Amino acid sequence: MNIDSYCKEGKNGNFCILFRNTSALSVDQIHKIFSEFGNVLSVNCAGNERGMRFVSYKSKIEAINSIMSLKGHESINLTPWMNKEEKDLKSQNKYKGTTDKEQLIKESGATKDNLHGSAGNRNSMMESEKLNDDIPDLITSKEVMQNVNDYNAYSNNYASTLKKIKIVQAGEVIVANISKPFGAAYILHLFESYQPICISSIMTTTQSIRYCHVYFQTPLEAHKVEKKFDKFPLHDNNLIVLRPEKLASEIQLL
């Protein structure tokens, strides 16, 4: 088991782990749980109350200890980071090349009555394909603690630490109309200069529109990607690259 697949070093030197917040934990609850294993620097949020959560530590030892200790936790099920070389999951439906944006909006739940439906109903959109969130057996506590020097240094007072927590809203775009030969690894490569932090598997609507969700460190990065890549020609199609709120608003114009 490669524990590094659950821990990613950021460009600022911090170490980040992620999970889907299926238990709808608050930021305070997440911080309290993860603070048991080290000094939490930030908790980044993406999507609705059950969306992705990104927790950062200063040191890799703290992150590793958190990964090891949270195995089997009733509310936290850590997700491995997707490798750029990872092969695309096979689509269940035959590709038809449609560019029906209204159908995509309908599939993602963005309606006139719910302008944020595409972000709020993401669970139903991922029923066809899901990331494997199950964590295999990890190394034992004894093996981890051999590399820890006086771990008591990390037992900071929770109340004082909470005041220093930095909550950052991550940015998101929905990438749709993806041609059949291209998968998640290529989309990451396409957006590489904008520092994407996570990508979903490629999913397919009932109208055979292939799409995925891509998350960025800030909403500004997501806006830049939308501006540059929406209607970007890729193979036989033009990509649809829109933030959830932008995608939802366009239904009013159809």
NULUMFI-455689 format. One record per residue (C-alpha): residue in one letter; residue number from 1; x, y, z. Coordinates in Angstrom, 1 decimal. Example, Ala and Ser with C-alpha at 12.3 -4.5 7.8 and 13.67 -1.06 7.14 Angstrom:
NULUMFI-455689
res,n,x,y,z
A,1,12.3,-4.5,7.8
S,2,13.7,-1.1,7.1
END
This chain:
NULUMFI-455689
res,n,x,y,z
M,1,0.0,0.0,0.0
N,2,1.4,3.4,-1.1
I,3,0.3,5.8,1.6
D,4,1.5,8.7,-0.6
S,5,-1.5,8.2,-2.8
Y,6,-3.6,9.6,0.0
C,7,-1.3,12.5,0.7
K,8,-0.3,15.2,-1.7
E,9,2.4,17.9,-1.2
G,10,1.3,21.3,-2.3
K,11,3.4,24.0,-4.0
N,12,3.5,25.8,-0.6
G,13,5.1,22.7,1.1
N,14,2.1,21.7,3.0
F,15,0.5,18.2,2.8
C,16,-3.1,17.7,1.9
I,17,-5.5,14.8,2.3
L,18,-9.1,14.7,1.0
F,19,-12.4,13.0,1.5
R,20,-16.1,13.3,0.4
N,21,-18.1,14.7,3.3
T,22,-20.9,12.1,3.1
S,23,-21.8,12.7,6.8
A,24,-22.3,16.5,6.2
L,25,-19.8,17.4,9.0
S,26,-19.3,21.0,9.8
V,27,-15.9,22.7,9.4
D,28,-15.5,22.8,13.1
Q,29,-16.2,19.1,13.4
I,30,-13.7,18.3,10.7
H,31,-11.1,20.5,12.3
K,32,-11.6,18.8,15.7
I,33,-11.3,15.3,14.3
F,34,-8.2,16.0,12.3
S,35,-6.5,18.1,15.0
E,36,-6.1,14.9,17.0
F,37,-3.4,13.9,14.7
G,38,-1.5,17.2,14.1
N,39,-1.8,20.9,13.6
V,40,-4.5,21.6,10.9
L,41,-3.5,24.5,8.8
S,42,-6.6,24.8,6.6
V,43,-9.9,23.1,5.6
N,44,-10.9,23.8,2.0
C,45,-14.5,23.1,0.9
A,46,-15.8,22.3,-2.5
G,47,-19.4,21.7,-3.5
N,48,-22.4,21.5,-1.1
E,49,-22.4,20.2,2.5
R,50,-21.6,16.7,1.3
G,51,-19.0,17.8,-1.2
M,52,-15.2,17.4,-1.2
R,53,-13.1,18.5,1.8
F,54,-9.4,19.2,1.7
V,55,-7.4,19.2,5.0
S,56,-3.8,20.5,5.1
Y,57,-1.0,19.7,7.6
K,58,2.4,21.3,7.8
S,59,4.3,18.1,7.9
K,60,4.0,14.8,6.1
I,61,4.3,12.8,9.4
E,62,1.1,14.5,10.6
A,63,-0.7,13.7,7.4
I,64,0.5,10.0,7.5
N,65,-0.6,9.6,11.1
S,66,-4.0,11.0,10.2
I,67,-4.4,8.6,7.3
M,68,-3.4,5.6,9.5
S,69,-5.6,6.7,12.4
L,70,-8.7,7.4,10.4
K,71,-8.9,4.0,8.7
G,72,-12.4,2.6,9.5
H,73,-13.6,5.9,11.0
E,74,-17.4,6.1,11.1
S,75,-17.7,9.5,9.5
I,76,-14.4,10.0,7.5
N,77,-13.6,7.8,4.5
L,78,-10.4,9.2,2.9
T,79,-10.1,9.4,-0.9
P,80,-6.8,8.7,-2.8
W,81,-5.5,11.4,-5.1
M,82,-5.9,10.6,-8.8
N,83,-2.7,10.0,-10.7
K,84,-2.3,11.8,-14.0
E,85,-1.4,8.5,-15.7
E,86,-4.4,6.7,-14.3
K,87,-6.5,5.2,-17.1
D,88,-9.9,6.5,-17.9
L,89,-12.8,4.4,-16.5
K,90,-14.8,2.9,-19.3
S,91,-18.1,4.6,-20.2
Q,92,-21.3,2.5,-19.8
N,93,-23.2,4.2,-22.6
K,94,-22.3,4.5,-26.3
Y,95,-20.9,8.0,-27.3
K,96,-23.2,9.9,-29.6
G,97,-21.4,13.2,-29.9
T,98,-24.3,15.4,-28.7
T,99,-23.8,18.9,-27.6
D,100,-27.2,19.3,-25.9
K,101,-26.4,21.7,-23.1
E,102,-30.0,21.8,-21.8
Q,103,-29.9,18.0,-21.4
L,104,-26.6,18.3,-19.4
I,105,-28.2,20.9,-17.2
K,106,-31.2,18.7,-16.6
E,107,-29.0,15.7,-15.7
S,108,-27.0,17.8,-13.3
G,109,-30.1,19.1,-11.5
A,110,-29.7,22.8,-12.5
T,111,-33.2,24.1,-13.1
K,112,-35.0,27.4,-13.0
D,113,-36.3,26.5,-9.6
N,114,-32.8,25.6,-8.3
L,115,-30.0,27.6,-9.8
H,116,-27.4,25.7,-7.8
G,117,-28.8,22.3,-8.5
S,118,-25.7,21.1,-10.5
A,119,-23.6,21.5,-7.4
G,120,-26.2,20.3,-4.9
N,121,-27.3,17.1,-6.6
R,122,-23.8,15.8,-7.6
N,123,-24.4,12.5,-5.8
S,124,-27.2,11.4,-8.3
M,125,-24.9,12.3,-11.2
M,126,-22.2,10.0,-10.0
E,127,-24.3,6.8,-9.7
S,128,-22.8,5.4,-12.9
E,129,-19.2,5.6,-11.9
K,130,-17.6,6.4,-8.5
L,131,-14.1,6.7,-7.1
N,132,-13.1,3.8,-4.9
D,133,-13.0,5.4,-1.5
D,134,-12.1,2.2,0.4
I,135,-8.7,2.3,2.1
P,136,-6.8,-1.0,2.2
D,137,-4.8,-2.1,5.1
L,138,-2.2,0.5,6.0
I,139,1.0,0.2,8.0
T,140,0.7,-0.2,11.7
S,141,0.8,2.5,14.3
K,142,4.1,1.1,15.6
E,143,5.7,1.5,12.2
V,144,4.5,5.1,11.8
M,145,5.6,6.1,15.3
Q,146,9.1,4.9,14.7
N,147,9.5,8.0,12.5
V,148,7.9,10.4,15.0
N,149,10.1,12.4,17.5
D,150,8.1,13.4,20.5
Y,151,4.6,13.5,18.9
N,152,3.3,15.3,22.0
A,153,4.6,18.5,20.3
Y,154,1.5,18.3,18.1
S,155,-1.0,18.2,20.9
N,156,-1.8,22.0,20.7
N,157,-4.8,23.4,22.5
Y,158,-7.8,23.0,20.3
A,159,-9.5,26.3,21.2
S,160,-6.4,28.4,20.3
T,161,-5.8,26.4,17.1
L,162,-9.3,26.9,15.9
K,163,-8.9,30.6,15.9
K,164,-6.0,30.3,13.4
I,165,-7.8,28.0,11.0
K,166,-8.0,29.2,7.4
I,167,-11.2,28.3,5.5
V,168,-10.8,28.6,1.8
Q,169,-13.6,28.0,-0.8
A,170,-12.3,25.9,-3.6
G,171,-13.3,26.6,-7.2
E,172,-15.1,24.1,-9.5
V,173,-15.9,23.7,-13.2
I,174,-18.0,21.2,-15.0
V,175,-16.3,20.0,-18.2
A,176,-18.7,18.4,-20.7
N,177,-18.9,17.2,-24.3
I,178,-15.6,15.3,-23.8
S,179,-14.8,13.3,-26.9
K,180,-14.5,9.5,-26.5
P,181,-10.7,9.1,-26.8
F,182,-10.0,11.5,-24.0
G,183,-10.2,10.8,-20.2
A,184,-9.6,12.4,-16.8
A,185,-5.8,12.3,-17.2
Y,186,-5.9,14.4,-20.4
I,187,-8.3,16.9,-18.8
L,188,-5.9,17.3,-15.9
H,189,-3.0,17.8,-18.4
L,190,-5.1,20.4,-20.3
F,191,-5.7,22.5,-17.1
E,192,-2.2,21.8,-15.6
S,193,-1.0,25.4,-15.5
Y,194,-4.1,26.3,-13.3
Q,195,-3.1,23.9,-10.5
P,196,-6.2,21.6,-10.3
I,197,-6.4,19.8,-7.0
C,198,-8.9,17.1,-7.8
I,199,-10.9,15.6,-10.6
S,200,-13.9,13.2,-10.7
S,201,-14.1,10.2,-13.0
I,202,-15.6,10.7,-16.4
M,203,-19.4,10.2,-16.2
T,204,-22.0,10.0,-18.9
T,205,-25.6,11.4,-19.1
T,206,-28.5,9.5,-20.4
Q,207,-28.0,11.4,-23.6
S,208,-24.4,10.1,-23.8
I,209,-22.7,13.5,-22.9
R,210,-19.4,12.7,-21.3
Y,211,-18.5,15.1,-18.4
C,212,-16.5,15.4,-15.2
H,213,-16.0,17.8,-12.3
V,214,-12.6,19.6,-11.8
Y,215,-11.7,21.4,-8.6
F,216,-9.1,24.3,-8.2
Q,217,-7.5,26.0,-5.2
T,218,-9.6,29.1,-5.6
P,219,-12.7,30.3,-7.4
L,220,-10.5,32.7,-9.4
E,221,-8.6,29.8,-11.0
A,222,-11.9,28.1,-11.9
H,223,-13.1,31.4,-13.5
K,224,-9.9,31.6,-15.6
V,225,-10.3,28.0,-16.8
E,226,-13.9,28.7,-17.8
K,227,-12.9,31.8,-19.7
K,228,-10.1,30.1,-21.6
F,229,-11.5,26.7,-22.3
D,230,-15.3,27.0,-22.8
K,231,-16.0,26.1,-26.4
F,232,-12.4,24.9,-26.7
P,233,-12.0,22.6,-29.8
L,234,-11.1,19.1,-28.8
H,235,-11.1,16.4,-31.4
D,236,-14.5,16.5,-33.1
N,237,-16.3,18.5,-30.4
N,238,-16.1,21.9,-28.6
L,239,-15.8,21.5,-24.8
I,240,-18.4,22.9,-22.5
V,241,-16.4,24.3,-19.5
L,242,-18.6,26.2,-17.0
R,243,-18.7,26.8,-13.3
P,244,-21.9,25.4,-11.7
E,245,-23.5,28.8,-11.1
K,246,-22.8,29.8,-14.7
L,247,-24.2,26.5,-16.0
A,248,-27.3,26.9,-13.9
S,249,-27.9,30.5,-15.1
E,250,-27.7,29.5,-18.8
I,251,-30.9,27.4,-18.4
Q,252,-32.8,30.6,-18.2
L,253,-31.6,31.6,-21.6
L,254,-32.7,28.3,-23.3
END
